Amino acid sequence: MLSREDYKNYTDQIFQLEKKMSIFYSDCAQRLKDESIRQACRDLSAAEEKHMQMVKELKELFGF
């Protein structure tokens, strides 16, 4: 069974991963020339931002 600290560490790690991916896709969107790929990267970055919000809400439910 996972401890409270394990859950906190896990959600912290997931949040950081989502943040890193959002930045990565945003950076790709700025560097690429093909507009359709740029839009896909912007969409992926926005999805990662939504995931970050979901992790924040989960952390609040856990009381972190």
A tleap script that builds the chain and sets N, CA, C and O, in Angstrom:
source leaprc.protein.ff14SB
mol = sequence {
  NMET LEU SER ARG GLU ASP TYR LYS ASN TYR
  THR ASP GLN ILE PHE GLN LEU GLU LYS LYS
  MET SER ILE PHE TYR SER ASP CYS ALA GLN
  ARG LEU LYS ASP GLU SER ILE ARG GLN ALA
  CYS ARG ASP LEU SER ALA ALA GLU GLU LYS
  HIE MET GLN MET VAL LYS GLU LEU LYS GLU
  LEU PHE GLY CPHE
}
set mol.1.N position { 0.848 -1.176 0.000 }
set mol.1.CA position { 0.000 0.000 0.000 }
set mol.1.C position { 0.893 1.239 0.000 }
set mol.1.O position { 1.932 1.273 0.658 }
set mol.2.N position { 0.476 2.231 -0.734 }
set mol.2.CA position { 1.245 3.463 -0.809 }
set mol.2.C position { 0.928 4.376 0.367 }
set mol.2.O position { -0.213 4.461 0.820 }
set mol.3.N position { 1.950 5.048 0.845 }
set mol.3.CA position { 1.772 5.981 1.955 }
set mol.3.C position { 1.306 7.335 1.427 }
set mol.3.O position { 1.317 7.585 0.222 }
set mol.4.N position { 0.907 8.182 2.330 }
set mol.4.CA position { 0.504 9.536 1.972 }
set mol.4.C position { 1.665 10.259 1.282 }
set mol.4.O position { 1.465 10.972 0.299 }
set mol.5.N position { 2.864 10.070 1.802 }
set mol.5.CA position { 4.053 10.698 1.214 }
set mol.5.C position { 4.315 10.164 -0.195 }
set mol.5.O position { 4.739 10.913 -1.075 }
set mol.6.N position { 4.065 8.872 -0.408 }
set mol.6.CA position { 4.208 8.285 -1.750 }
set mol.6.C position { 3.254 8.963 -2.735 }
set mol.6.O position { 3.650 9.305 -3.850 }
set mol.7.N position { 2.003 9.155 -2.325 }
set mol.7.CA position { 1.024 9.816 -3.193 }
set mol.7.C position { 1.428 11.257 -3.481 }
set mol.7.O position { 1.284 11.734 -4.607 }
set mol.8.N position { 1.933 11.949 -2.462 }
set mol.8.CA position { 2.383 13.327 -2.663 }
set mol.8.C position { 3.533 13.368 -3.659 }
set mol.8.O position { 3.527 14.179 -4.585 }
set mol.9.N position { 4.514 12.499 -3.474 }
set mol.9.CA position { 5.651 12.462 -4.394 }
set mol.9.C position { 5.212 12.113 -5.813 }
set mol.9.O position { 5.700 12.694 -6.782 }
set mol.10.N position { 4.302 11.174 -5.923 }
set mol.10.CA position { 3.802 10.761 -7.239 }
set mol.10.C position { 3.103 11.921 -7.949 }
set mol.10.O position { 3.378 12.188 -9.118 }
set mol.11.N position { 2.210 12.602 -7.254 }
set mol.11.CA position { 1.490 13.704 -7.889 }
set mol.11.C position { 2.436 14.867 -8.206 }
set mol.11.O position { 2.255 15.553 -9.212 }
set mol.12.N position { 3.431 15.091 -7.366 }
set mol.12.CA position { 4.437 16.114 -7.667 }
set mol.12.C position { 5.202 15.768 -8.941 }
set mol.12.O position { 5.444 16.632 -9.784 }
set mol.13.N position { 5.579 14.508 -9.074 }
set mol.13.CA position { 6.313 14.062 -10.261 }
set mol.13.C position { 5.453 14.185 -11.517 }
set mol.13.O position { 5.924 14.643 -12.557 }
set mol.14.N position { 4.202 13.776 -11.413 }
set mol.14.CA position { 3.300 13.864 -12.563 }
set mol.14.C position { 3.099 15.325 -12.969 }
set mol.14.O position { 3.099 15.645 -14.158 }
set mol.15.N position { 2.930 16.203 -11.991 }
set mol.15.CA position { 2.753 17.619 -12.297 }
set mol.15.C position { 3.969 18.161 -13.049 }
set mol.15.O position { 3.822 18.870 -14.044 }
set mol.16.N position { 5.160 17.829 -12.575 }
set mol.16.CA position { 6.381 18.304 -13.226 }
set mol.16.C position { 6.524 17.740 -14.643 }
set mol.16.O position { 6.987 18.440 -15.543 }
set mol.17.N position { 6.134 16.502 -14.840 }
set mol.17.CA position { 6.181 15.904 -16.168 }
set mol.17.C position { 5.219 16.616 -17.116 }
set mol.17.O position { 5.579 16.925 -18.252 }
set mol.18.N position { 4.010 16.874 -16.659 }
set mol.18.CA position { 3.024 17.578 -17.487 }
set mol.18.C position { 3.526 18.981 -17.841 }
set mol.18.O position { 3.369 19.433 -18.975 }
set mol.19.N position { 4.119 19.653 -16.882 }
set mol.19.CA position { 4.666 20.993 -17.117 }
set mol.19.C position { 5.787 20.939 -18.154 }
set mol.19.O position { 5.834 21.755 -19.075 }
set mol.20.N position { 6.673 19.981 -17.996 }
set mol.20.CA position { 7.791 19.825 -18.936 }
set mol.20.C position { 7.286 19.559 -20.352 }
set mol.20.O position { 7.812 20.116 -21.315 }
set mol.21.N position { 6.272 18.714 -20.479 }
set mol.21.CA position { 5.723 18.399 -21.798 }
set mol.21.C position { 5.020 19.612 -22.405 }
set mol.21.O position { 5.120 19.836 -23.611 }
set mol.22.N position { 4.321 20.386 -21.604 }
set mol.22.CA position { 3.671 21.592 -22.109 }
set mol.22.C position { 4.702 22.560 -22.673 }
set mol.22.O position { 4.520 23.112 -23.758 }
set mol.23.N position { 5.769 22.759 -21.941 }
set mol.23.CA position { 6.843 23.640 -22.399 }
set mol.23.C position { 7.478 23.095 -23.675 }
set mol.23.O position { 7.754 23.852 -24.605 }
set mol.24.N position { 7.710 21.788 -23.720 }
set mol.24.CA position { 8.311 21.159 -24.894 }
set mol.24.C position { 7.459 21.403 -26.141 }
set mol.24.O position { 7.976 21.835 -27.171 }
set mol.25.N position { 6.158 21.128 -26.048 }
set mol.25.CA position { 5.277 21.307 -27.203 }
set mol.25.C position { 5.145 22.772 -27.593 }
set mol.25.O position { 5.080 23.097 -28.779 }
set mol.26.N position { 5.105 23.645 -26.617 }
set mol.26.CA position { 5.037 25.073 -26.906 }
set mol.26.C position { 6.295 25.529 -27.638 }
set mol.26.O position { 6.219 26.296 -28.598 }
set mol.27.N position { 7.429 25.062 -27.186 }
set mol.27.CA position { 8.693 25.386 -27.837 }
set mol.27.C position { 8.716 24.861 -29.271 }
set mol.27.O position { 9.152 25.562 -30.185 }
set mol.28.N position { 8.252 23.638 -29.466 }
set mol.28.CA position { 8.184 23.072 -30.818 }
set mol.28.C position { 7.300 23.920 -31.724 }
set mol.28.O position { 7.648 24.179 -32.876 }
set mol.29.N position { 6.177 24.342 -31.208 }
set mol.29.CA position { 5.244 25.151 -32.006 }
set mol.29.C position { 5.891 26.457 -32.465 }
set mol.29.O position { 5.611 26.946 -33.559 }
set mol.30.N position { 6.746 27.008 -31.634 }
set mol.30.CA position { 7.402 28.270 -31.993 }
set mol.30.C position { 8.524 28.067 -33.013 }
set mol.30.O position { 8.824 28.970 -33.793 }
set mol.31.N position { 9.140 26.893 -33.007 }
set mol.31.CA position { 10.311 26.661 -33.854 }
set mol.31.C position { 9.977 26.083 -35.232 }
set mol.31.O position { 10.748 26.251 -36.177 }
set mol.32.N position { 8.856 25.417 -35.348 }
set mol.32.CA position { 8.530 24.742 -36.607 }
set mol.32.C position { 7.921 25.707 -37.617 }
set mol.32.O position { 7.361 26.741 -37.253 }
set mol.33.N position { 8.042 25.353 -38.876 }
set mol.33.CA position { 7.520 26.198 -39.951 }
set mol.33.C position { 6.151 25.733 -40.460 }
set mol.33.O position { 5.320 26.552 -40.854 }
set mol.34.N position { 5.926 24.437 -40.447 }
set mol.34.CA position { 4.675 23.879 -40.960 }
set mol.34.C position { 3.531 24.232 -40.018 }
set mol.34.O position { 3.529 23.830 -38.854 }
set mol.35.N position { 2.561 24.987 -40.525 }
set mol.35.CA position { 1.475 25.481 -39.666 }
set mol.35.C position { 0.612 24.359 -39.099 }
set mol.35.O position { 0.140 24.463 -37.967 }
set mol.36.N position { 0.398 23.304 -39.850 }
set mol.36.CA position { -0.441 22.218 -39.319 }
set mol.36.C position { 0.257 21.509 -38.159 }
set mol.36.O position { -0.392 21.113 -37.191 }
set mol.37.N position { 1.564 21.352 -38.254 }
set mol.37.CA position { 2.313 20.733 -37.152 }
set mol.37.C position { 2.396 21.700 -35.978 }
set mol.37.O position { 2.308 21.290 -34.820 }
set mol.38.N position { 2.565 22.985 -36.279 }
set mol.38.CA position { 2.594 23.992 -35.216 }
set mol.38.C position { 1.290 23.977 -34.425 }
set mol.38.O position { 1.300 24.054 -33.196 }
set mol.39.N position { 0.166 23.879 -35.135 }
set mol.39.CA position { -1.130 23.852 -34.461 }
set mol.39.C position { -1.282 22.598 -33.613 }
set mol.39.O position { -1.801 22.651 -32.498 }
set mol.40.N position { -0.827 21.475 -34.145 }
set mol.40.CA position { -0.886 20.225 -33.371 }
set mol.40.C position { -0.067 20.365 -32.088 }
set mol.40.O position { -0.495 19.911 -31.027 }
set mol.41.N position { 1.096 20.984 -32.178 }
set mol.41.CA position { 1.929 21.189 -30.988 }
set mol.41.C position { 1.261 22.135 -30.000 }
set mol.41.O position { 1.319 21.912 -28.790 }
set mol.42.N position { 0.624 23.195 -30.508 }
set mol.42.CA position { -0.104 24.105 -29.610 }
set mol.42.C position { -1.247 23.369 -28.911 }
set mol.42.O position { -1.493 23.571 -27.722 }
set mol.43.N position { -1.934 22.521 -29.658 }
set mol.43.CA position { -3.031 21.745 -29.066 }
set mol.43.C position { -2.514 20.784 -27.995 }
set mol.43.O position { -3.126 20.633 -26.938 }
set mol.44.N position { -1.390 20.142 -28.276 }
set mol.44.CA position { -0.792 19.230 -27.300 }
set mol.44.C position { -0.341 19.992 -26.051 }
set mol.44.O position { -0.518 19.514 -24.931 }
set mol.45.N position { 0.232 21.159 -26.245 }
set mol.45.CA position { 0.644 21.978 -25.103 }
set mol.45.C position { -0.562 22.352 -24.246 }
set mol.45.O position { -0.496 22.303 -23.018 }
set mol.46.N position { -1.657 22.725 -24.894 }
set mol.46.CA position { -2.883 23.072 -24.157 }
set mol.46.C position { -3.429 21.866 -23.398 }
set mol.46.O position { -3.927 22.001 -22.280 }
set mol.47.N position { -3.334 20.697 -24.006 }
set mol.47.CA position { -3.792 19.478 -23.333 }
set mol.47.C position { -2.949 19.207 -22.087 }
set mol.47.O position { -3.477 18.806 -21.049 }
set mol.48.N position { -1.653 19.424 -22.193 }
set mol.48.CA position { -0.778 19.226 -21.035 }
set mol.48.C position { -1.103 20.226 -19.932 }
set mol.48.O position { -1.031 19.891 -18.750 }
set mol.49.N position { -1.458 21.447 -20.311 }
set mol.49.CA position { -1.872 22.441 -19.315 }
set mol.49.C position { -3.133 21.971 -18.580 }
set mol.49.O position { -3.259 22.145 -17.368 }
set mol.50.N position { -4.055 21.377 -19.327 }
set mol.50.CA position { -5.271 20.837 -18.702 }
set mol.50.C position { -4.915 19.690 -17.758 }
set mol.50.O position { -5.501 19.560 -16.683 }
set mol.51.N position { -3.964 18.869 -18.158 }
set mol.51.CA position { -3.529 17.776 -17.287 }
set mol.51.C position { -2.927 18.330 -15.996 }
set mol.51.O position { -3.147 17.783 -14.915 }
set mol.52.N position { -2.168 19.416 -16.118 }
set mol.52.CA position { -1.600 20.043 -14.920 }
set mol.52.C position { -2.707 20.480 -13.971 }
set mol.52.O position { -2.597 20.295 -12.759 }
set mol.53.N position { -3.766 21.054 -14.514 }
set mol.53.CA position { -4.886 21.481 -13.681 }
set mol.53.C position { -5.553 20.284 -13.006 }
set mol.53.O position { -5.949 20.356 -11.843 }
set mol.54.N position { -5.672 19.196 -13.742 }
set mol.54.CA position { -6.271 17.987 -13.168 }
set mol.54.C position { -5.421 17.451 -12.021 }
set mol.54.O position { -5.960 17.005 -11.008 }
set mol.55.N position { -4.111 17.489 -12.170 }
set mol.55.CA position { -3.218 17.029 -11.105 }
set mol.55.C position { -3.347 17.949 -9.893 }
set mol.55.O position { -3.366 17.475 -8.757 }
set mol.56.N position { -3.437 19.269 -10.127 }
set mol.56.CA position { -3.640 20.203 -9.015 }
set mol.56.C position { -4.917 19.866 -8.249 }
set mol.56.O position { -4.929 19.864 -7.018 }
set mol.57.N position { -5.983 19.582 -8.981 }
set mol.57.CA position { -7.253 19.235 -8.337 }
set mol.57.C position { -7.132 17.932 -7.557 }
set mol.57.O position { -7.685 17.810 -6.464 }
set mol.58.N position { -6.419 16.965 -8.106 }
set mol.58.CA position { -6.210 15.704 -7.404 }
set mol.58.C position { -5.425 15.933 -6.118 }
set mol.58.O position { -5.746 15.364 -5.075 }
set mol.59.N position { -4.399 16.765 -6.201 }
set mol.59.CA position { -3.607 17.061 -5.011 }
set mol.59.C position { -4.470 17.719 -3.936 }
set mol.59.O position { -4.313 17.436 -2.748 }
set mol.60.N position { -5.382 18.598 -4.357 }
set mol.60.CA position { -6.284 19.235 -3.384 }
set mol.60.C position { -7.188 18.199 -2.731 }
set mol.60.O position { -7.452 18.273 -1.531 }
set mol.61.N position { -7.664 17.234 -3.514 }
set mol.61.CA position { -8.499 16.180 -2.949 }
set mol.61.C position { -7.737 15.351 -1.920 }
set mol.61.O position { -8.305 14.910 -0.920 }
set mol.62.N position { -6.444 15.144 -2.175 }
set mol.62.CA position { -5.595 14.411 -1.236 }
set mol.62.C position { -5.207 15.278 -0.044 }
set mol.62.O position { -4.692 14.773 0.953 }
set mol.63.N position { -5.454 16.581 -0.147 }
set mol.63.CA position { -5.103 17.487 0.943 }
set mol.63.C position { -3.656 17.943 0.923 }
set mol.63.O position { -3.089 18.265 1.967 }
set mol.64.N position { -3.052 17.972 -0.262 }
set mol.64.CA position { -1.648 18.400 -0.374 }
set mol.64.C position { -1.578 19.870 -0.721 }
set mol.64.O position { -0.486 20.420 -0.859 }
savepdb mol mol.pdb
quit
